[in-house]
């Protein structure tokens, strides 16, 4: 019995913390998304959505967002960080960098993870077909369904996935924390900008954050597992090469 326990603990010790924590976080975020989607379909989020959206508007003129004109313009700049063009450029640049580093399988993994997230975003929007908010004028042009927010979802997927990849190449905890906090900050700011500009209900953004985080956490877990098995290149310098023993 002790030998069995020792063997089990040894095997467990070979797995990193992400493999123990991230699957649970992914499942929790997915459960939250499903619960929120049910509430949204039943109309239970409508009152809160309207209150939060109007809280970001001038009470005398709901067509006017709170704050000076420069803040509204800055929010348009912030929301661009979650646009299809910038995210595609960042993804392509990251994949090219990995190819130049001769990490072909890691580059393919990153591309498939982000492309898969984009496909899922499109399918979810088509499935729910929630109309965009008509309570206030839109601060920019929109042409897809509202739930979940594609900007919130894809910023979570792209920035959290890439931050996790970069964090695994750092040995210092404070730099790991900085990269992850930076990704989380951008994700939150982009989501808030969508509500501020009146192009999404708050529940759209919350749903996007949830499902995007679930996808990113799942991809991160899978990447760590594949790296430990040598099926994709290690993210940290000095890790065993693919196919190498422990």
Secondary structure, DSSP 4 states (H G I P E B T S, - for coil): -HHHHHHHHHHHHTS-HHHHHHHHHHHHHHHHHHHHHHHHHTTTTHHHHHHHHHHTEETTEEEEESS-HHHHHHHHHHHGGGSHHHHHHHHHHHHHHHHHTT-HHHHHHHHHHHHHHHHHHHHHHHHH-PPPP-SS--SS---S--SS-HHHHHHHHHHHHHHHHHHTT---HHHHHHHHHHHHHHHHHHHHHHHHTTSS-HHHHHHHHHHHHHHHHHHHHHHHHHHHTTSS--SSTTPPPTT---
